[in-house]
Amino acid sequence: MHTIKIEIKEGNALVFTPYNGKFVSMVRAIGKWSGDAWEVPVSKLDDVKKCLVLPMVMMQPGQTILFI
């Protein structure tokens, strides 16, 4: 099972996702890869969620999304 998880730490949102090229191309404009997750300012969290919409439509059965 693949999970999308967002954690808020120290004013940043850490976005953990399975690899998706479309998401990467969109989120790269507003965040940076930290090695384990995409790190974006909390103020850009709504933009991140918009970037997740397209990949979510293409999710496979059994994948889940978790927003923390």
DOROMI-185060 format. One record per residue: residue number from 1; residue in one letter; z, x, y of N, C-alpha, C in turn. Coordinates in Angstrom, 3 decimals. Layout:
// residues N
nr = NUM | rest = a | n.pz = Z | n.px = X | n.py = Y | ca.pz = Z | ca.px = X | ca.py = Y | c.pz = Z | c.px = X | c.py = Y
...
END
This chain:
// residues 68
nr = 1 | rest = m | n.pz = 0.000 | n.px = 0.844 | n.py = -1.175 | ca.pz = 0.000 | ca.px = 0.000 | ca.py = 0.000 | c.pz = 0.000 | c.px = 0.893 | c.py = 1.244
nr = 2 | rest = h | n.pz = -0.801 | n.px = 0.534 | n.py = 2.232 | ca.pz = -0.861 | ca.px = 1.261 | ca.py = 3.493 | c.pz = -0.129 | c.px = 0.460 | c.py = 4.554
nr = 3 | rest = t | n.pz = 0.658 | n.px = 1.129 | n.py = 5.363 | ca.pz = 1.456 | ca.px = 0.458 | ca.py = 6.378 | c.pz = 1.152 | c.px = 1.035 | c.py = 7.745
nr = 4 | rest = i | n.pz = 1.107 | n.px = 0.175 | n.py = 8.739 | ca.pz = 1.034 | ca.px = 0.593 | ca.py = 10.133 | c.pz = 2.425 | c.px = 0.369 | c.py = 10.704
nr = 5 | rest = k | n.pz = 2.993 | n.px = 1.430 | n.py = 11.286 | ca.pz = 4.356 | ca.px = 1.349 | ca.py = 11.802 | c.pz = 4.390 | c.px = 1.924 | c.py = 13.207
nr = 6 | rest = i | n.pz = 5.132 | n.px = 1.264 | n.py = 14.097 | ca.pz = 5.320 | ca.px = 1.756 | ca.py = 15.457 | c.pz = 6.813 | c.px = 1.906 | c.py = 15.701
nr = 7 | rest = e | n.pz = 7.221 | n.px = 3.115 | n.py = 16.077 | ca.pz = 8.620 | ca.px = 3.388 | ca.py = 16.415 | c.pz = 8.690 | c.px = 3.821 | c.py = 17.873
nr = 8 | rest = i | n.pz = 9.718 | n.px = 3.370 | n.py = 18.566 | ca.pz = 9.933 | ca.px = 3.758 | ca.py = 19.960 | c.pz = 11.009 | c.px = 4.836 | c.py = 19.989
nr = 9 | rest = k | n.pz = 10.662 | n.px = 6.006 | n.py = 20.552 | ca.pz = 11.619 | ca.px = 7.111 | ca.py = 20.660 | c.pz = 11.387 | c.px = 7.846 | c.py = 21.967
nr = 10 | rest = e | n.pz = 12.449 | n.px = 7.998 | n.py = 22.720 | ca.pz = 12.433 | ca.px = 8.793 | ca.py = 23.949 | c.pz = 11.287 | c.px = 8.427 | c.py = 24.890
nr = 11 | rest = g | n.pz = 11.065 | n.px = 7.134 | n.py = 25.079 | ca.pz = 10.047 | ca.px = 6.680 | ca.py = 26.026 | c.pz = 8.626 | c.px = 6.708 | c.py = 25.510
nr = 12 | rest = n | n.pz = 8.464 | n.px = 7.082 | n.py = 24.245 | ca.pz = 7.136 | ca.px = 7.115 | ca.py = 23.644 | c.pz = 7.090 | c.px = 6.210 | c.py = 22.426
nr = 13 | rest = a | n.pz = 5.914 | n.px = 5.710 | n.py = 22.148 | ca.pz = 5.680 | ca.px = 4.955 | ca.py = 20.927 | c.pz = 5.016 | c.px = 5.895 | c.py = 19.939
nr = 14 | rest = l | n.pz = 5.590 | n.px = 5.991 | n.py = 18.750 | ca.pz = 4.998 | ca.px = 6.769 | ca.py = 17.670 | c.pz = 4.285 | c.px = 5.787 | c.py = 16.756
nr = 15 | rest = v | n.pz = 2.996 | n.px = 5.963 | n.py = 16.607 | ca.pz = 2.173 | ca.px = 5.023 | ca.py = 15.850 | c.pz = 1.728 | c.px = 5.703 | c.py = 14.558
nr = 16 | rest = f | n.pz = 2.258 | n.px = 5.219 | n.py = 13.447 | ca.pz = 1.926 | ca.px = 5.747 | ca.py = 12.119 | c.pz = 0.910 | c.px = 4.805 | c.py = 11.488
nr = 17 | rest = t | n.pz = -0.253 | n.px = 5.327 | n.py = 11.143 | ca.pz = -1.309 | ca.px = 4.501 | ca.py = 10.554 | c.pz = -2.022 | c.px = 5.280 | c.py = 9.462
nr = 18 | rest = p | n.pz = -2.593 | n.px = 4.561 | n.py = 8.505 | ca.pz = -3.523 | ca.px = 5.252 | ca.py = 7.617 | c.pz = -4.745 | c.px = 5.651 | c.py = 8.451
nr = 19 | rest = y | n.pz = -5.482 | n.px = 6.651 | n.py = 8.000 | ca.pz = -6.618 | ca.px = 7.107 | ca.py = 8.793 | c.pz = -7.667 | c.px = 6.005 | c.py = 8.942
nr = 20 | rest = n | n.pz = -8.112 | n.px = 5.826 | n.py = 10.169 | ca.pz = -9.208 | ca.px = 4.907 | ca.py = 10.466 | c.pz = -9.964 | c.px = 5.504 | c.py = 11.650
nr = 21 | rest = g | n.pz = -11.197 | n.px = 5.902 | n.py = 11.428 | ca.pz = -11.989 | ca.px = 6.565 | ca.py = 12.453 | c.pz = -12.151 | c.px = 5.758 | c.py = 13.719
nr = 22 | rest = k | n.pz = -12.308 | n.px = 4.448 | n.py = 13.595 | ca.pz = -12.466 | ca.px = 3.601 | ca.py = 14.784 | c.pz = -11.189 | c.px = 3.592 | c.py = 15.623
nr = 23 | rest = f | n.pz = -10.038 | n.px = 3.495 | n.py = 14.949 | ca.pz = -8.771 | ca.px = 3.535 | ca.py = 15.670 | c.pz = -8.603 | c.px = 4.880 | c.py = 16.362
nr = 24 | rest = v | n.pz = -8.895 | n.px = 5.962 | n.py = 15.656 | ca.pz = -8.754 | ca.px = 7.305 | ca.py = 16.228 | c.pz = -9.596 | c.px = 7.446 | c.py = 17.487
nr = 25 | rest = s | n.pz = -10.838 | n.px = 6.993 | n.py = 17.430 | ca.pz = -11.700 | ca.px = 7.144 | ca.py = 18.600 | c.pz = -11.193 | c.px = 6.344 | c.py = 19.794
nr = 26 | rest = m | n.pz = -10.513 | n.px = 5.235 | n.py = 19.551 | ca.pz = -9.989 | ca.px = 4.422 | ca.py = 20.651 | c.pz = -8.662 | c.px = 4.963 | c.py = 21.168
nr = 27 | rest = v | n.pz = -7.742 | n.px = 5.334 | n.py = 20.272 | ca.pz = -6.398 | ca.px = 5.739 | ca.py = 20.699 | c.pz = -6.387 | c.px = 7.139 | c.py = 21.307
nr = 28 | rest = r | n.pz = -7.369 | n.px = 7.945 | n.py = 20.967 | ca.pz = -7.435 | ca.px = 9.309 | ca.py = 21.502 | c.pz = -7.449 | c.px = 9.310 | c.py = 23.036
nr = 29 | rest = a | n.pz = -7.990 | n.px = 8.255 | n.py = 23.636 | ca.pz = -8.072 | ca.px = 8.170 | ca.py = 25.100 | c.pz = -6.714 | c.px = 7.920 | c.py = 25.755
nr = 30 | rest = i | n.pz = -5.741 | n.px = 7.417 | n.py = 24.983 | ca.pz = -4.447 | ca.px = 7.063 | ca.py = 25.595 | c.pz = -3.263 | c.px = 7.797 | c.py = 24.987
nr = 31 | rest = g | n.pz = -3.500 | n.px = 8.556 | n.py = 23.925 | ca.pz = -2.380 | ca.px = 9.241 | ca.py = 23.279 | c.pz = -2.802 | c.px = 10.576 | c.py = 22.699
nr = 32 | rest = k | n.pz = -1.853 | n.px = 11.178 | n.py = 21.994 | ca.pz = -2.139 | ca.px = 12.460 | ca.py = 21.351 | c.pz = -1.571 | c.px = 12.448 | c.py = 19.947
nr = 33 | rest = w | n.pz = -2.205 | n.px = 13.191 | n.py = 19.071 | ca.pz = -1.766 | ca.px = 13.312 | ca.py = 17.689 | c.pz = -0.632 | c.px = 14.323 | c.py = 17.625
nr = 34 | rest = s | n.pz = 0.490 | n.px = 13.929 | n.py = 17.016 | ca.pz = 1.654 | ca.px = 14.814 | ca.py = 16.946 | c.pz = 1.808 | c.px = 15.469 | c.py = 15.581
nr = 35 | rest = g | n.pz = 0.854 | n.px = 15.272 | n.py = 14.706 | ca.pz = 0.938 | ca.px = 15.849 | ca.py = 13.365 | c.pz = 1.307 | c.px = 14.831 | c.py = 12.304
nr = 36 | rest = d | n.pz = 2.122 | n.px = 13.846 | n.py = 12.687 | ca.pz = 2.519 | ca.px = 12.774 | ca.py = 11.763 | c.pz = 2.122 | c.px = 11.398 | c.py = 12.278
nr = 37 | rest = a | n.pz = 1.976 | n.px = 11.289 | n.py = 13.594 | ca.pz = 1.734 | ca.px = 9.985 | ca.py = 14.210 | c.pz = 1.014 | c.px = 10.183 | c.py = 15.538
nr = 38 | rest = w | n.pz = 0.447 | n.px = 9.096 | n.py = 16.039 | ca.pz = -0.091 | ca.px = 9.098 | ca.py = 17.398 | c.pz = 1.059 | c.px = 8.845 | c.py = 18.349
nr = 39 | rest = e | n.pz = 1.171 | n.px = 9.642 | n.py = 19.386 | ca.pz = 2.242 | ca.px = 9.515 | ca.py = 20.371 | c.pz = 1.629 | c.px = 9.020 | c.py = 21.678
nr = 40 | rest = v | n.pz = 2.106 | n.px = 7.865 | n.py = 22.138 | ca.pz = 1.600 | ca.px = 7.278 | ca.py = 23.385 | c.pz = 2.783 | c.px = 6.825 | c.py = 24.235
nr = 41 | rest = p | n.pz = 2.623 | n.px = 6.797 | n.py = 25.547 | ca.pz = 3.700 | ca.px = 6.266 | ca.py = 26.387 | c.pz = 3.946 | c.px = 4.790 | c.py = 26.047
nr = 42 | rest = v | n.pz = 5.204 | n.px = 4.384 | n.py = 26.111 | ca.pz = 5.537 | ca.px = 2.980 | ca.py = 25.840 | c.pz = 4.748 | c.px = 2.050 | c.py = 26.761
nr = 43 | rest = s | n.pz = 4.474 | n.px = 2.504 | n.py = 27.967 | ca.pz = 3.717 | ca.px = 1.668 | ca.py = 28.914 | c.pz = 2.303 | c.px = 1.367 | c.py = 28.418
nr = 44 | rest = k | n.pz = 1.817 | n.px = 2.123 | n.py = 27.445 | ca.pz = 0.469 | ca.px = 1.920 | ca.py = 26.885 | c.pz = 0.498 | c.px = 1.204 | c.py = 25.538
nr = 45 | rest = l | n.pz = 1.664 | n.px = 0.690 | n.py = 25.144 | ca.pz = 1.798 | ca.px = 0.061 | ca.py = 23.838 | c.pz = 0.880 | c.px = -1.145 | c.py = 23.673
nr = 46 | rest = d | n.pz = 0.704 | n.px = -1.936 | n.py = 24.718 | ca.pz = -0.222 | ca.px = -3.071 | ca.py = 24.614 | c.pz = -1.643 | c.px = -2.589 | c.py = 24.341
nr = 47 | rest = d | n.pz = -2.027 | n.px = -1.470 | n.py = 24.948 | ca.pz = -3.352 | ca.px = -0.908 | ca.py = 24.692 | c.pz = -3.482 | c.px = -0.444 | c.py = 23.246
nr = 48 | rest = v | n.pz = -2.414 | n.px = 0.146 | n.py = 22.706 | ca.pz = -2.426 | ca.px = 0.573 | ca.py = 21.305 | c.pz = -2.617 | c.px = -0.632 | c.py = 20.401
nr = 49 | rest = k | n.pz = -1.906 | n.px = -1.693 | n.py = 20.674 | ca.pz = -2.034 | ca.px = -2.899 | ca.py = 19.841 | c.pz = -3.455 | c.px = -3.444 | c.py = 19.901
nr = 50 | rest = k | n.pz = -4.095 | n.px = -3.349 | n.py = 21.053 | ca.pz = -5.501 | ca.px = -3.777 | ca.py = 21.153 | c.pz = -6.385 | c.px = -2.877 | c.py = 20.302
nr = 51 | rest = c | n.pz = -6.092 | n.px = -1.580 | n.py = 20.284 | ca.pz = -6.859 | ca.px = -0.646 | ca.py = 19.457 | c.pz = -6.679 | c.px = -0.943 | c.py = 17.969
nr = 52 | rest = l | n.pz = -5.538 | n.px = -1.519 | n.py = 17.609 | ca.pz = -5.271 | ca.px = -1.835 | ca.py = 16.207 | c.pz = -6.014 | c.px = -3.081 | c.py = 15.734
nr = 53 | rest = v | n.pz = -6.437 | n.px = -3.930 | n.py = 16.652 | ca.pz = -7.056 | ca.px = -5.200 | ca.py = 16.258 | c.pz = -8.291 | c.px = -4.981 | c.py = 15.396
nr = 54 | rest = l | n.pz = -9.211 | n.px = -4.141 | n.py = 15.814 | ca.pz = -10.427 | ca.px = -3.927 | ca.py = 15.029 | c.pz = -10.115 | c.px = -3.351 | c.py = 13.659
nr = 55 | rest = p | n.pz = -9.341 | n.px = -2.276 | n.py = 13.564 | ca.pz = -9.021 | ca.px = -1.778 | ca.py = 12.219 | c.pz = -8.277 | c.px = -2.800 | c.py = 11.358
nr = 56 | rest = m | n.pz = -7.441 | n.px = -3.652 | n.py = 11.960 | ca.pz = -6.705 | ca.px = -4.653 | ca.py = 11.183 | c.pz = -7.666 | c.px = -5.642 | c.py = 10.550
nr = 57 | rest = v | n.pz = -8.732 | n.px = -5.982 | n.py = 11.260 | ca.pz = -9.716 | ca.px = -6.912 | ca.py = 10.714 | c.pz = -10.356 | c.px = -6.312 | c.py = 9.460
nr = 58 | rest = m | n.pz = -10.441 | n.px = -4.987 | n.py = 9.421 | ca.pz = -11.078 | ca.px = -4.307 | ca.py = 8.299 | c.pz = -10.082 | c.px = -3.876 | c.py = 7.226
nr = 59 | rest = m | n.pz = -8.813 | n.px = -4.313 | n.py = 7.317 | ca.pz = -7.799 | ca.px = -3.911 | ca.py = 6.342 | c.pz = -8.129 | c.px = -4.450 | c.py = 4.958
nr = 60 | rest = q | n.pz = -7.666 | n.px = -3.748 | n.py = 3.970 | ca.pz = -7.854 | ca.px = -4.136 | ca.py = 2.581 | c.pz = -6.661 | c.px = -4.978 | c.py = 2.118
nr = 61 | rest = p | n.pz = -6.842 | n.px = -5.821 | n.py = 1.119 | ca.pz = -5.707 | ca.px = -6.578 | ca.py = 0.579 | c.pz = -4.596 | c.px = -5.628 | c.py = 0.148
nr = 62 | rest = g | n.pz = -3.359 | n.px = -6.007 | n.py = 0.423 | ca.pz = -2.203 | ca.px = -5.204 | ca.py = 0.050 | c.pz = -1.710 | c.px = -4.295 | c.py = 1.151
nr = 63 | rest = q | n.pz = -2.481 | n.px = -4.155 | n.py = 2.239 | ca.pz = -2.019 | ca.px = -3.350 | ca.py = 3.357 | c.pz = -1.118 | c.px = -4.216 | c.py = 4.235
nr = 64 | rest = t | n.pz = -0.130 | n.px = -3.597 | n.py = 4.858 | ca.pz = 0.796 | ca.px = -4.320 | ca.py = 5.709 | c.pz = 0.896 | c.px = -3.645 | c.py = 7.066
nr = 65 | rest = i | n.pz = 1.394 | n.px = -4.389 | n.py = 8.038 | ca.pz = 1.624 | ca.px = -3.876 | ca.py = 9.382 | c.pz = 3.082 | c.px = -4.111 | c.py = 9.712
nr = 66 | rest = l | n.pz = 3.744 | n.px = -3.089 | n.py = 10.226 | ca.pz = 5.157 | ca.px = -3.182 | ca.py = 10.571 | c.pz = 5.341 | c.px = -2.666 | c.py = 11.991
nr = 67 | rest = f | n.pz = 5.786 | n.px = -3.523 | n.py = 12.894 | ca.pz = 6.088 | ca.px = -3.118 | ca.py = 14.249 | c.pz = 7.606 | c.px = -3.025 | c.py = 14.380
nr = 68 | rest = i | n.pz = 8.124 | n.px = -1.856 | n.py = 14.747 | ca.pz = 9.563 | ca.px = -1.662 | ca.py = 14.897 | c.pz = 9.889 | c.px = -1.565 | c.py = 16.374
END
